[in-house]
């Protein structure tokens, strides 16, 4: 059951991040899930030690964990856009 919640929340975080970065038209559900989960890992690696809040990948489902995971997903999309288009947005 925890795995299903992880996929759903990861998909929602990836979708919100793609809306923020204006890449939603280029992504499908599967890519949104990947962006959300990998972005949460990136947020856990970069942001979580600075603020002391876990991510969704660490089994926490709090507002702080969702924000850290969302910021990681936005950073991931900015990096992908930087390599694909030459600009972060």
PDB file with SEQRES, HELIX, SHEET and CRYST1 records, atoms N, CA, C and O in Angstrom:
SEQRES   1 A   89  UNK UNK UNK UNK UNK UNK UNK UNK UNK UNK UNK UNK UNK          
SEQRES   2 A   89  UNK UNK UNK UNK UNK UNK UNK UNK UNK UNK UNK UNK UNK          
SEQRES   3 A   89  UNK UNK UNK UNK UNK UNK UNK UNK UNK UNK UNK UNK UNK          
SEQRES   4 A   89  UNK UNK UNK UNK UNK UNK UNK UNK UNK UNK UNK UNK UNK          
SEQRES   5 A   89  UNK UNK UNK UNK UNK UNK UNK UNK UNK UNK UNK UNK UNK          
SEQRES   6 A   89  UNK UNK UNK UNK UNK UNK UNK UNK UNK UNK UNK UNK UNK          
SEQRES   7 A   89  UNK UNK UNK UNK UNK UNK UNK UNK UNK UNK UNK                  
HELIX    1 AA1 UNK A    2  UNK A   20  1                                  19    
HELIX    2 AA2 UNK A   24  UNK A   26  5                                   3    
HELIX    3 AA3 UNK A   29  UNK A   46  1                                  18    
HELIX    4 AA4 UNK A   48  UNK A   51  1                                   4    
HELIX    5 AA5 UNK A   56  UNK A   58  5                                   3    
HELIX    6 AA6 UNK A   63  UNK A   85  1                                  23    
CRYST1    1.000    1.000    1.000  90.00  90.00  90.00 P 1           1          
ATOM      1  N   UNK A   1       0.820  -1.195   0.000  1.00  0.00           N  
ATOM      2  CA  UNK A   1       0.000   0.000   0.000  1.00  0.00           C  
ATOM      3  C   UNK A   1       0.861   1.255   0.000  1.00  0.00           C  
ATOM      4  O   UNK A   1       0.523   2.247  -0.646  1.00  0.00           O  
ATOM      5  N   UNK A   2       1.980   1.208   0.730  1.00  0.00           N  
ATOM      6  CA  UNK A   2       2.864   2.355   0.781  1.00  0.00           C  
ATOM      7  C   UNK A   2       3.456   2.659  -0.596  1.00  0.00           C  
ATOM      8  O   UNK A   2       3.684   3.822  -0.930  1.00  0.00           O  
ATOM      9  N   UNK A   3       3.705   1.628  -1.391  1.00  0.00           N  
ATOM     10  CA  UNK A   3       4.251   1.801  -2.740  1.00  0.00           C  
ATOM     11  C   UNK A   3       3.265   2.543  -3.639  1.00  0.00           C  
ATOM     12  O   UNK A   3       3.666   3.400  -4.427  1.00  0.00           O  
ATOM     13  N   UNK A   4       1.983   2.220  -3.524  1.00  0.00           N  
ATOM     14  CA  UNK A   4       0.959   2.883  -4.339  1.00  0.00           C  
ATOM     15  C   UNK A   4       0.853   4.364  -3.963  1.00  0.00           C  
ATOM     16  O   UNK A   4       0.743   5.223  -4.837  1.00  0.00           O  
ATOM     17  N   UNK A   5       0.885   4.653  -2.671  1.00  0.00           N  
ATOM     18  CA  UNK A   5       0.844   6.053  -2.227  1.00  0.00           C  
ATOM     19  C   UNK A   5       2.075   6.789  -2.728  1.00  0.00           C  
ATOM     20  O   UNK A   5       1.983   7.944  -3.144  1.00  0.00           O  
ATOM     21  N   UNK A   6       3.223   6.133  -2.693  1.00  0.00           N  
ATOM     22  CA  UNK A   6       4.469   6.724  -3.182  1.00  0.00           C  
ATOM     23  C   UNK A   6       4.357   7.072  -4.666  1.00  0.00           C  
ATOM     24  O   UNK A   6       4.792   8.147  -5.077  1.00  0.00           O  
ATOM     25  N   UNK A   7       3.782   6.180  -5.474  1.00  0.00           N  
ATOM     26  CA  UNK A   7       3.606   6.442  -6.907  1.00  0.00           C  
ATOM     27  C   UNK A   7       2.616   7.574  -7.156  1.00  0.00           C  
ATOM     28  O   UNK A   7       2.860   8.438  -7.998  1.00  0.00           O  
ATOM     29  N   UNK A   8       1.503   7.575  -6.431  1.00  0.00           N  
ATOM     30  CA  UNK A   8       0.481   8.610  -6.629  1.00  0.00           C  
ATOM     31  C   UNK A   8       1.020   9.986  -6.237  1.00  0.00           C  
ATOM     32  O   UNK A   8       0.873  10.950  -6.988  1.00  0.00           O  
ATOM     33  N   UNK A   9       1.641  10.074  -5.063  1.00  0.00           N  
ATOM     34  CA  UNK A   9       2.182  11.356  -4.609  1.00  0.00           C  
ATOM     35  C   UNK A   9       3.331  11.794  -5.515  1.00  0.00           C  
ATOM     36  O   UNK A   9       3.445  12.979  -5.830  1.00  0.00           O  
ATOM     37  N   UNK A  10       4.172  10.870  -5.935  1.00  0.00           N  
ATOM     38  CA  UNK A  10       5.244  11.201  -6.872  1.00  0.00           C  
ATOM     39  C   UNK A  10       4.695  11.722  -8.194  1.00  0.00           C  
ATOM     40  O   UNK A  10       5.241  12.666  -8.765  1.00  0.00           O  
ATOM     41  N   UNK A  11       3.622  11.113  -8.680  1.00  0.00           N  
ATOM     42  CA  UNK A  11       2.988  11.593  -9.911  1.00  0.00           C  
ATOM     43  C   UNK A  11       2.402  12.974  -9.756  1.00  0.00           C  
ATOM     44  O   UNK A  11       2.519  13.805 -10.657  1.00  0.00           O  
ATOM     45  N   UNK A  12       1.769  13.230  -8.622  1.00  0.00           N  
ATOM     46  CA  UNK A  12       1.203  14.566  -8.380  1.00  0.00           C  
ATOM     47  C   UNK A  12       2.298  15.623  -8.251  1.00  0.00           C  
ATOM     48  O   UNK A  12       2.157  16.732  -8.766  1.00  0.00           O  
ATOM     49  N   UNK A  13       3.380  15.281  -7.570  1.00  0.00           N  
ATOM     50  CA  UNK A  13       4.489  16.227  -7.435  1.00  0.00           C  
ATOM     51  C   UNK A  13       5.125  16.486  -8.798  1.00  0.00           C  
ATOM     52  O   UNK A  13       5.448  17.631  -9.117  1.00  0.00           O  
ATOM     53  N   UNK A  14       5.309  15.453  -9.597  1.00  0.00           N  
ATOM     54  CA  UNK A  14       5.857  15.631 -10.948  1.00  0.00           C  
ATOM     55  C   UNK A  14       4.944  16.471 -11.816  1.00  0.00           C  
ATOM     56  O   UNK A  14       5.421  17.280 -12.612  1.00  0.00           O  
ATOM     57  N   UNK A  15       3.630  16.293 -11.676  1.00  0.00           N  
ATOM     58  CA  UNK A  15       2.677  17.072 -12.466  1.00  0.00           C  
ATOM     59  C   UNK A  15       2.711  18.539 -12.064  1.00  0.00           C  
ATOM     60  O   UNK A  15       2.725  19.415 -12.929  1.00  0.00           O  
ATOM     61  N   UNK A  16       2.725  18.821 -10.764  1.00  0.00           N  
ATOM     62  CA  UNK A  16       2.778  20.210 -10.293  1.00  0.00           C  
ATOM     63  C   UNK A  16       4.093  20.865 -10.718  1.00  0.00           C  
ATOM     64  O   UNK A  16       4.101  22.023 -11.134  1.00  0.00           O  
ATOM     65  N   UNK A  17       5.198  20.135 -10.616  1.00  0.00           N  
ATOM     66  CA  UNK A  17       6.489  20.673 -11.041  1.00  0.00           C  
ATOM     67  C   UNK A  17       6.496  20.960 -12.538  1.00  0.00           C  
ATOM     68  O   UNK A  17       7.068  21.959 -12.974  1.00  0.00           O  
ATOM     69  N   UNK A  18       5.867  20.096 -13.327  1.00  0.00           N  
ATOM     70  CA  UNK A  18       5.821  20.343 -14.773  1.00  0.00           C  
ATOM     71  C   UNK A  18       4.922  21.527 -15.100  1.00  0.00           C  
ATOM     72  O   UNK A  18       5.157  22.223 -16.088  1.00  0.00           O  
ATOM     73  N   UNK A  19       3.900  21.766 -14.291  1.00  0.00           N  
ATOM     74  CA  UNK A  19       3.066  22.956 -14.485  1.00  0.00           C  
ATOM     75  C   UNK A  19       3.861  24.225 -14.151  1.00  0.00           C  
ATOM     76  O   UNK A  19       3.751  25.232 -14.850  1.00  0.00           O  
ATOM     77  N   UNK A  20       4.655  24.172 -13.088  1.00  0.00           N  
ATOM     78  CA  UNK A  20       5.475  25.323 -12.694  1.00  0.00           C  
ATOM     79  C   UNK A  20       6.517  25.622 -13.764  1.00  0.00           C  
ATOM     80  O   UNK A  20       6.755  26.784 -14.094  1.00  0.00           O  
ATOM     81  N   UNK A  21       7.136  24.583 -14.306  1.00  0.00           N  
ATOM     82  CA  UNK A  21       8.197  24.760 -15.297  1.00  0.00           C  
ATOM     83  C   UNK A  21       7.669  24.827 -16.732  1.00  0.00           C  
ATOM     84  O   UNK A  21       8.457  24.937 -17.672  1.00  0.00           O  
ATOM     85  N   UNK A  22       6.367  24.763 -16.908  1.00  0.00           N  
ATOM     86  CA  UNK A  22       5.697  24.846 -18.221  1.00  0.00           C  
ATOM     87  C   UNK A  22       6.158  23.757 -19.193  1.00  0.00           C  
ATOM     88  O   UNK A  22       6.382  24.020 -20.374  1.00  0.00           O  
ATOM     89  N   UNK A  23       6.296  22.537 -18.680  1.00  0.00           N  
ATOM     90  CA  UNK A  23       6.642  21.404 -19.544  1.00  0.00           C  
ATOM     91  C   UNK A  23       5.537  20.361 -19.531  1.00  0.00           C  
ATOM     92  O   UNK A  23       5.761  19.225 -19.951  1.00  0.00           O  
ATOM     93  N   UNK A  24       4.351  20.721 -19.060  1.00  0.00           N  
ATOM     94  CA  UNK A  24       3.282  19.753 -18.882  1.00  0.00           C  
ATOM     95  C   UNK A  24       2.795  19.165 -20.202  1.00  0.00           C  
ATOM     96  O   UNK A  24       2.403  17.999 -20.243  1.00  0.00           O  
ATOM     97  N   UNK A  25       2.812  19.942 -21.273  1.00  0.00           N  
ATOM     98  CA  UNK A  25       2.348  19.444 -22.558  1.00  0.00           C  
ATOM     99  C   UNK A  25       3.267  18.395 -23.158  1.00  0.00           C  
ATOM    100  O   UNK A  25       2.854  17.645 -24.042  1.00  0.00           O  
ATOM    101  N   UNK A  26       4.509  18.331 -22.690  1.00  0.00           N  
ATOM    102  CA  UNK A  26       5.488  17.414 -23.250  1.00  0.00           C  
ATOM    103  C   UNK A  26       5.572  16.106 -22.472  1.00  0.00           C  
ATOM    104  O   UNK A  26       6.202  15.156 -22.938  1.00  0.00           O  
ATOM    105  N   UNK A  27       4.955  16.039 -21.309  1.00  0.00           N  
ATOM    106  CA  UNK A  27       5.086  14.885 -20.428  1.00  0.00           C  
ATOM    107  C   UNK A  27       3.773  14.146 -20.296  1.00  0.00           C  
ATOM    108  O   UNK A  27       2.699  14.738 -20.401  1.00  0.00           O  
ATOM    109  N   UNK A  28       3.865  12.873 -20.069  1.00  0.00           N  
ATOM    110  CA  UNK A  28       2.697  12.066 -19.783  1.00  0.00           C  
ATOM    111  C   UNK A  28       2.682  11.662 -18.322  1.00  0.00           C  
ATOM    112  O   UNK A  28       3.490  12.142 -17.526  1.00  0.00           O  
ATOM    113  N   UNK A  29       1.772  10.790 -17.979  1.00  0.00           N  
ATOM    114  CA  UNK A  29       1.630  10.353 -16.592  1.00  0.00           C  
ATOM    115  C   UNK A  29       2.886   9.630 -16.112  1.00  0.00           C  
ATOM    116  O   UNK A  29       3.368   9.878 -15.007  1.00  0.00           O  
ATOM    117  N   UNK A  30       3.407   8.745 -16.940  1.00  0.00           N  
ATOM    118  CA  UNK A  30       4.582   7.964 -16.558  1.00  0.00           C  
ATOM    119  C   UNK A  30       5.779   8.858 -16.280  1.00  0.00           C  
ATOM    120  O   UNK A  30       6.487   8.652 -15.294  1.00  0.00           O  
ATOM    121  N   UNK A  31       6.014   9.842 -17.127  1.00  0.00           N  
ATOM    122  CA  UNK A  31       7.140  10.753 -16.933  1.00  0.00           C  
ATOM    123  C   UNK A  31       6.921  11.660 -15.730  1.00  0.00           C  
ATOM    124  O   UNK A  31       7.884  12.023 -15.055  1.00  0.00           O  
ATOM    125  N   UNK A  32       5.674  12.034 -15.445  1.00  0.00           N  
ATOM    126  CA  UNK A  32       5.389  12.818 -14.243  1.00  0.00           C  
ATOM    127  C   UNK A  32       5.742  12.037 -12.983  1.00  0.00           C  
ATOM    128  O   UNK A  32       6.288  12.602 -12.036  1.00  0.00           O  
ATOM    129  N   UNK A  33       5.435  10.742 -12.964  1.00  0.00           N  
ATOM    130  CA  UNK A  33       5.770   9.903 -11.813  1.00  0.00           C  
ATOM    131  C   UNK A  33       7.281   9.823 -11.642  1.00  0.00           C  
ATOM    132  O   UNK A  33       7.790   9.935 -10.527  1.00  0.00           O  
ATOM    133  N   UNK A  34       7.994   9.630 -12.737  1.00  0.00           N  
ATOM    134  CA  UNK A  34       9.451   9.544 -12.679  1.00  0.00           C  
ATOM    135  C   UNK A  34      10.050  10.864 -12.196  1.00  0.00           C  
ATOM    136  O   UNK A  34      10.942  10.871 -11.348  1.00  0.00           O  
ATOM    137  N   UNK A  35       9.555  11.982 -12.737  1.00  0.00           N  
ATOM    138  CA  UNK A  35      10.062  13.292 -12.320  1.00  0.00           C  
ATOM    139  C   UNK A  35       9.788  13.530 -10.838  1.00  0.00           C  
ATOM    140  O   UNK A  35      10.647  14.057 -10.130  1.00  0.00           O  
ATOM    141  N   UNK A  36       8.606  13.151 -10.361  1.00  0.00           N  
ATOM    142  CA  UNK A  36       8.286  13.337  -8.953  1.00  0.00           C  
ATOM    143  C   UNK A  36       9.169  12.519  -8.035  1.00  0.00           C  
ATOM    144  O   UNK A  36       9.638  13.027  -7.016  1.00  0.00           O  
ATOM    145  N   UNK A  37       9.406  11.264  -8.374  1.00  0.00           N  
ATOM    146  CA  UNK A  37      10.203  10.386  -7.511  1.00  0.00           C  
ATOM    147  C   UNK A  37      11.684  10.739  -7.582  1.00  0.00           C  
ATOM    148  O   UNK A  37      12.348  10.824  -6.548  1.00  0.00           O  
ATOM    149  N   UNK A  38      12.210  10.945  -8.786  1.00  0.00           N  
ATOM    150  CA  UNK A  38      13.625  11.315  -8.913  1.00  0.00           C  
ATOM    151  C   UNK A  38      13.849  12.715  -8.351  1.00  0.00           C  
ATOM    152  O   UNK A  38      14.891  12.978  -7.750  1.00  0.00           O  
ATOM    153  N   UNK A  39      12.892  13.608  -8.537  1.00  0.00           N  
ATOM    154  CA  UNK A  39      12.993  14.942  -7.946  1.00  0.00           C  
ATOM    155  C   UNK A  39      12.981  14.898  -6.434  1.00  0.00           C  
ATOM    156  O   UNK A  39      13.668  15.690  -5.789  1.00  0.00           O  
ATOM    157  N   UNK A  40      12.219  13.991  -5.857  1.00  0.00           N  
ATOM    158  CA  UNK A  40      12.221  13.822  -4.401  1.00  0.00           C  
ATOM    159  C   UNK A  40      13.571  13.316  -3.918  1.00  0.00           C  
ATOM    160  O   UNK A  40      14.052  13.726  -2.862  1.00  0.00           O  
ATOM    161  N   UNK A  41      14.188  12.419  -4.697  1.00  0.00           N  
ATOM    162  CA  UNK A  41      15.533  11.957  -4.329  1.00  0.00           C  
ATOM    163  C   UNK A  41      16.534  13.107  -4.406  1.00  0.00           C  
ATOM    164  O   UNK A  41      17.383  13.258  -3.528  1.00  0.00           O  
ATOM    165  N   UNK A  42      16.431  13.910  -5.454  1.00  0.00           N  
ATOM    166  CA  UNK A  42      17.322  15.056  -5.602  1.00  0.00           C  
ATOM    167  C   UNK A  42      17.096  16.063  -4.480  1.00  0.00           C  
ATOM    168  O   UNK A  42      18.053  16.608  -3.930  1.00  0.00           O  
ATOM    169  N   UNK A  43      15.831  16.311  -4.139  1.00  0.00           N  
ATOM    170  CA  UNK A  43      15.522  17.204  -3.024  1.00  0.00           C  
ATOM    171  C   UNK A  43      16.030  16.662  -1.702  1.00  0.00           C  
ATOM    172  O   UNK A  43      16.485  17.423  -0.848  1.00  0.00           O  
ATOM    173  N   UNK A  44      15.957  15.348  -1.528  1.00  0.00           N  
ATOM    174  CA  UNK A  44      16.472  14.736  -0.322  1.00  0.00           C  
ATOM    175  C   UNK A  44      17.977  14.843  -0.217  1.00  0.00           C  
ATOM    176  O   UNK A  44      18.529  14.910   0.882  1.00  0.00           O  
ATOM    177  N   UNK A  45      18.634  14.859  -1.348  1.00  0.00           N  
ATOM    178  CA  UNK A  45      20.082  14.946  -1.361  1.00  0.00           C  
ATOM    179  C   UNK A  45      20.566  16.391  -1.201  1.00  0.00           C  
ATOM    180  O   UNK A  45      21.555  16.640  -0.513  1.00  0.00           O  
ATOM    181  N   UNK A  46      19.860  17.354  -1.844  1.00  0.00           N  
ATOM    182  CA  UNK A  46      20.306  18.750  -1.825  1.00  0.00           C  
ATOM    183  C   UNK A  46      19.644  19.598  -0.740  1.00  0.00           C  
ATOM    184  O   UNK A  46      20.327  20.335  -0.028  1.00  0.00           O  
ATOM    185  N   UNK A  47      18.335  19.501  -0.611  1.00  0.00           N  
ATOM    186  CA  UNK A  47      17.580  20.434   0.223  1.00  0.00           C  
ATOM    187  C   UNK A  47      17.333  19.901   1.627  1.00  0.00           C  
ATOM    188  O   UNK A  47      17.396  20.655   2.599  1.00  0.00           O  
ATOM    189  N   UNK A  48      17.057  18.631   1.736  1.00  0.00           N  
ATOM    190  CA  UNK A  48      16.695  18.038   3.020  1.00  0.00           C  
ATOM    191  C   UNK A  48      17.743  18.241   4.116  1.00  0.00           C  
ATOM    192  O   UNK A  48      17.361  18.535   5.249  1.00  0.00           O  
ATOM    193  N   UNK A  49      19.041  18.102   3.841  1.00  0.00           N  
ATOM    194  CA  UNK A  49      20.018  18.350   4.914  1.00  0.00           C  
ATOM    195  C   UNK A  49      20.045  19.805   5.376  1.00  0.00           C  
ATOM    196  O   UNK A  49      20.389  20.087   6.524  1.00  0.00           O  
ATOM    197  N   UNK A  50      19.687  20.724   4.490  1.00  0.00           N  
ATOM    198  CA  UNK A  50      19.703  22.142   4.848  1.00  0.00           C  
ATOM    199  C   UNK A  50      18.548  22.534   5.756  1.00  0.00           C  
ATOM    200  O   UNK A  50      18.712  23.357   6.656  1.00  0.00           O  
ATOM    201  N   UNK A  51      17.383  21.947   5.523  1.00  0.00           N  
ATOM    202  CA  UNK A  51      16.196  22.328   6.291  1.00  0.00           C  
ATOM    203  C   UNK A  51      15.793  21.276   7.313  1.00  0.00           C  
ATOM    204  O   UNK A  51      14.962  21.555   8.177  1.00  0.00           O  
ATOM    205  N   UNK A  52      16.347  20.093   7.243  1.00  0.00           N  
ATOM    206  CA  UNK A  52      16.052  19.045   8.209  1.00  0.00           C  
ATOM    207  C   UNK A  52      14.686  18.407   8.061  1.00  0.00           C  
ATOM    208  O   UNK A  52      14.116  17.916   9.035  1.00  0.00           O  
ATOM    209  N   UNK A  53      14.158  18.413   6.844  1.00  0.00           N  
ATOM    210  CA  UNK A  53      12.841  17.821   6.575  1.00  0.00           C  
ATOM    211  C   UNK A  53      13.037  16.638   5.627  1.00  0.00           C  
ATOM    212  O   UNK A  53      13.740  16.776   4.626  1.00  0.00           O  
ATOM    213  N   UNK A  54      12.440  15.490   5.911  1.00  0.00           N  
ATOM    214  CA  UNK A  54      12.574  14.342   4.997  1.00  0.00           C  
ATOM    215  C   UNK A  54      11.738  14.540   3.732  1.00  0.00           C  
ATOM    216  O   UNK A  54      10.948  15.479   3.638  1.00  0.00           O  
ATOM    217  N   UNK A  55      11.923  13.649   2.768  1.00  0.00           N  
ATOM    218  CA  UNK A  55      11.146  13.689   1.535  1.00  0.00           C  
ATOM    219  C   UNK A  55      10.128  12.551   1.532  1.00  0.00           C  
ATOM    220  O   UNK A  55      10.059  11.768   2.480  1.00  0.00           O  
ATOM    221  N   UNK A  56       9.341  12.466   0.463  1.00  0.00           N  
ATOM    222  CA  UNK A  56       8.363  11.382   0.360  1.00  0.00           C  
ATOM    223  C   UNK A  56       9.052  10.040   0.195  1.00  0.00           C  
ATOM    224  O   UNK A  56       8.478   9.005   0.533  1.00  0.00           O  
ATOM    225  N   UNK A  57      10.274  10.042  -0.321  1.00  0.00           N  
ATOM    226  CA  UNK A  57      11.021   8.790  -0.496  1.00  0.00           C  
ATOM    227  C   UNK A  57      11.481   8.212   0.834  1.00  0.00           C  
ATOM    228  O   UNK A  57      11.825   7.032   0.905  1.00  0.00           O  
ATOM    229  N   UNK A  58      11.493   9.016   1.881  1.00  0.00           N  
ATOM    230  CA  UNK A  58      11.932   8.559   3.188  1.00  0.00           C  
ATOM    231  C   UNK A  58      10.755   8.166   4.070  1.00  0.00           C  
ATOM    232  O   UNK A  58      10.912   8.015   5.281  1.00  0.00           O  
ATOM    233  N   UNK A  59       9.591   8.000   3.480  1.00  0.00           N  
ATOM    234  CA  UNK A  59       8.428   7.507   4.206  1.00  0.00           C  
ATOM    235  C   UNK A  59       7.657   8.564   4.958  1.00  0.00           C  
ATOM    236  O   UNK A  59       6.795   8.224   5.768  1.00  0.00           O  
ATOM    237  N   UNK A  60       7.927   9.816   4.727  1.00  0.00           N  
ATOM    238  CA  UNK A  60       7.229  10.900   5.414  1.00  0.00           C  
ATOM    239  C   UNK A  60       6.217  11.521   4.463  1.00  0.00           C  
ATOM    240  O   UNK A  60       6.528  11.790   3.303  1.00  0.00           O  
ATOM    241  N   UNK A  61       5.027  11.742   4.948  1.00  0.00           N  
ATOM    242  CA  UNK A  61       3.998  12.374   4.128  1.00  0.00           C  
ATOM    243  C   UNK A  61       3.480  13.599   4.879  1.00  0.00           C  
ATOM    244  O   UNK A  61       2.351  13.615   5.370  1.00  0.00           O  
ATOM    245  N   UNK A  62       4.325  14.619   4.957  1.00  0.00           N  
ATOM    246  CA  UNK A  62       3.965  15.864   5.623  1.00  0.00           C  
ATOM    247  C   UNK A  62       4.065  17.002   4.616  1.00  0.00           C  
ATOM    248  O   UNK A  62       4.539  16.814   3.496  1.00  0.00           O  
ATOM    249  N   UNK A  63       3.620  18.169   5.021  1.00  0.00           N  
ATOM    250  CA  UNK A  63       3.677  19.331   4.128  1.00  0.00           C  
ATOM    251  C   UNK A  63       5.124  19.665   3.796  1.00  0.00           C  
ATOM    252  O   UNK A  63       5.440  19.968   2.645  1.00  0.00           O  
ATOM    253  N   UNK A  64       6.007  19.614   4.789  1.00  0.00           N  
ATOM    254  CA  UNK A  64       7.426  19.887   4.538  1.00  0.00           C  
ATOM    255  C   UNK A  64       8.046  18.905   3.566  1.00  0.00           C  
ATOM    256  O   UNK A  64       8.837  19.289   2.704  1.00  0.00           O  
ATOM    257  N   UNK A  65       7.686  17.627   3.703  1.00  0.00           N  
ATOM    258  CA  UNK A  65       8.207  16.607   2.794  1.00  0.00           C  
ATOM    259  C   UNK A  65       7.708  16.841   1.377  1.00  0.00           C  
ATOM    260  O   UNK A  65       8.460  16.656   0.420  1.00  0.00           O  
ATOM    261  N   UNK A  66       6.460  17.241   1.230  1.00  0.00           N  
ATOM    262  CA  UNK A  66       5.920  17.516  -0.102  1.00  0.00           C  
ATOM    263  C   UNK A  66       6.605  18.724  -0.734  1.00  0.00           C  
ATOM    264  O   UNK A  66       6.885  18.718  -1.932  1.00  0.00           O  
ATOM    265  N   UNK A  67       6.876  19.759   0.062  1.00  0.00           N  
ATOM    266  CA  UNK A  67       7.537  20.956  -0.469  1.00  0.00           C  
ATOM    267  C   UNK A  67       8.971  20.644  -0.883  1.00  0.00           C  
ATOM    268  O   UNK A  67       9.411  21.074  -1.949  1.00  0.00           O  
ATOM    269  N   UNK A  68       9.703  19.903  -0.057  1.00  0.00           N  
ATOM    270  CA  UNK A  68      11.080  19.535  -0.396  1.00  0.00           C  
ATOM    271  C   UNK A  68      11.095  18.676  -1.659  1.00  0.00           C  
ATOM    272  O   UNK A  68      11.947  18.871  -2.526  1.00  0.00           O  
ATOM    273  N   UNK A  69      10.174  17.739  -1.771  1.00  0.00           N  
ATOM    274  CA  UNK A  69      10.090  16.893  -2.964  1.00  0.00           C  
ATOM    275  C   UNK A  69       9.723  17.713  -4.192  1.00  0.00           C  
ATOM    276  O   UNK A  69      10.261  17.476  -5.274  1.00  0.00           O  
ATOM    277  N   UNK A  70       8.814  18.676  -4.042  1.00  0.00           N  
ATOM    278  CA  UNK A  70       8.434  19.539  -5.163  1.00  0.00           C  
ATOM    279  C   UNK A  70       9.609  20.400  -5.610  1.00  0.00           C  
ATOM    280  O   UNK A  70       9.843  20.548  -6.809  1.00  0.00           O  
ATOM    281  N   UNK A  71      10.342  20.963  -4.671  1.00  0.00           N  
ATOM    282  CA  UNK A  71      11.513  21.762  -5.039  1.00  0.00           C  
ATOM    283  C   UNK A  71      12.563  20.917  -5.761  1.00  0.00           C  
ATOM    284  O   UNK A  71      13.190  21.384  -6.711  1.00  0.00           O  
ATOM    285  N   UNK A  72      12.751  19.693  -5.317  1.00  0.00           N  
ATOM    286  CA  UNK A  72      13.673  18.794  -6.010  1.00  0.00           C  
ATOM    287  C   UNK A  72      13.222  18.485  -7.424  1.00  0.00           C  
ATOM    288  O   UNK A  72      14.044  18.414  -8.338  1.00  0.00           O  
ATOM    289  N   UNK A  73      11.909  18.300  -7.616  1.00  0.00           N  
ATOM    290  CA  UNK A  73      11.384  18.028  -8.958  1.00  0.00           C  
ATOM    291  C   UNK A  73      11.531  19.252  -9.862  1.00  0.00           C  
ATOM    292  O   UNK A  73      11.826  19.109 -11.049  1.00  0.00           O  
ATOM    293  N   UNK A  74      11.330  20.442  -9.320  1.00  0.00           N  
ATOM    294  CA  UNK A  74      11.508  21.662 -10.118  1.00  0.00           C  
ATOM    295  C   UNK A  74      12.976  21.815 -10.511  1.00  0.00           C  
ATOM    296  O   UNK A  74      13.279  22.181 -11.647  1.00  0.00           O  
ATOM    297  N   UNK A  75      13.880  21.539  -9.585  1.00  0.00           N  
ATOM    298  CA  UNK A  75      15.317  21.598  -9.895  1.00  0.00           C  
ATOM    299  C   UNK A  75      15.666  20.584 -10.977  1.00  0.00           C  
ATOM    300  O   UNK A  75      16.429  20.892 -11.893  1.00  0.00           O  
ATOM    301  N   UNK A  76      15.113  19.378 -10.878  1.00  0.00           N  
ATOM    302  CA  UNK A  76      15.360  18.348 -11.891  1.00  0.00           C  
ATOM    303  C   UNK A  76      14.879  18.801 -13.267  1.00  0.00           C  
ATOM    304  O   UNK A  76      15.599  18.640 -14.252  1.00  0.00           O  
ATOM    305  N   UNK A  77      13.682  19.362 -13.351  1.00  0.00           N  
ATOM    306  CA  UNK A  77      13.176  19.838 -14.642  1.00  0.00           C  
ATOM    307  C   UNK A  77      13.994  21.005 -15.174  1.00  0.00           C  
ATOM    308  O   UNK A  77      14.179  21.128 -16.385  1.00  0.00           O  
ATOM    309  N   UNK A  78      14.488  21.864 -14.286  1.00  0.00           N  
ATOM    310  CA  UNK A  78      15.339  22.967 -14.731  1.00  0.00           C  
ATOM    311  C   UNK A  78      16.643  22.439 -15.320  1.00  0.00           C  
ATOM    312  O   UNK A  78      17.124  22.960 -16.327  1.00  0.00           O  
ATOM    313  N   UNK A  79      17.215  21.415 -14.705  1.00  0.00           N  
ATOM    314  CA  UNK A  79      18.452  20.813 -15.225  1.00  0.00           C  
ATOM    315  C   UNK A  79      18.195  20.152 -16.579  1.00  0.00           C  
ATOM    316  O   UNK A  79      18.991  20.300 -17.505  1.00  0.00           O  
ATOM    317  N   UNK A  80      17.083  19.422 -16.692  1.00  0.00           N  
ATOM    318  CA  UNK A  80      16.746  18.778 -17.965  1.00  0.00           C  
ATOM    319  C   UNK A  80      16.526  19.828 -19.054  1.00  0.00           C  
ATOM    320  O   UNK A  80      17.010  19.664 -20.174  1.00  0.00           O  
ATOM    321  N   UNK A  81      15.806  20.897 -18.738  1.00  0.00           N  
ATOM    322  CA  UNK A  81      15.570  21.965 -19.717  1.00  0.00           C  
ATOM    323  C   UNK A  81      16.863  22.655 -20.096  1.00  0.00           C  
ATOM    324  O   UNK A  81      17.031  23.052 -21.249  1.00  0.00           O  
ATOM    325  N   UNK A  82      17.779  22.809 -19.157  1.00  0.00           N  
ATOM    326  CA  UNK A  82      19.054  23.444 -19.443  1.00  0.00           C  
ATOM    327  C   UNK A  82      19.842  22.654 -20.477  1.00  0.00           C  
ATOM    328  O   UNK A  82      20.448  23.238 -21.375  1.00  0.00           O  
ATOM    329  N   UNK A  83      19.837  21.326 -20.358  1.00  0.00           N  
ATOM    330  CA  UNK A  83      20.571  20.510 -21.320  1.00  0.00           C  
ATOM    331  C   UNK A  83      19.811  20.356 -22.626  1.00  0.00           C  
ATOM    332  O   UNK A  83      20.426  20.269 -23.688  1.00  0.00           O  
ATOM    333  N   UNK A  84      18.490  20.321 -22.568  1.00  0.00           N  
ATOM    334  CA  UNK A  84      17.702  20.103 -23.784  1.00  0.00           C  
ATOM    335  C   UNK A  84      17.551  21.372 -24.615  1.00  0.00           C  
ATOM    336  O   UNK A  84      17.699  21.330 -25.837  1.00  0.00           O  
ATOM    337  N   UNK A  85      17.259  22.492 -23.975  1.00  0.00           N  
ATOM    338  CA  UNK A  85      16.981  23.722 -24.709  1.00  0.00           C  
ATOM    339  C   UNK A  85      18.069  24.782 -24.598  1.00  0.00           C  
ATOM    340  O   UNK A  85      18.135  25.688 -25.429  1.00  0.00           O  
ATOM    341  N   UNK A  86      18.910  24.683 -23.597  1.00  0.00           N  
ATOM    342  CA  UNK A  86      19.931  25.703 -23.392  1.00  0.00           C  
ATOM    343  C   UNK A  86      19.509  26.764 -22.391  1.00  0.00           C  
ATOM    344  O   UNK A  86      20.310  27.635 -22.051  1.00  0.00           O  
ATOM    345  N   UNK A  87      18.259  26.714 -21.904  1.00  0.00           N  
ATOM    346  CA  UNK A  87      17.788  27.628 -20.862  1.00  0.00           C  
ATOM    347  C   UNK A  87      17.126  26.821 -19.767  1.00  0.00           C  
ATOM    348  O   UNK A  87      16.641  25.716 -20.012  1.00  0.00           O  
ATOM    349  N   UNK A  88      17.100  27.367 -18.555  1.00  0.00           N  
ATOM    350  CA  UNK A  88      16.499  26.661 -17.442  1.00  0.00           C  
ATOM    351  C   UNK A  88      14.979  26.646 -17.527  1.00  0.00           C  
ATOM    352  O   UNK A  88      14.360  25.780 -16.910  1.00  0.00           O  
ATOM    353  N   UNK A  89      14.364  27.532 -18.238  1.00  0.00           N  
ATOM    354  CA  UNK A  89      12.914  27.582 -18.354  1.00  0.00           C  
ATOM    355  C   UNK A  89      12.518  27.333 -19.726  1.00  0.00           C  
ATOM    356  O   UNK A  89      11.326  27.332 -20.034  1.00  0.00           O  
TER     357      UNK A  89                                                      
END                                                                             
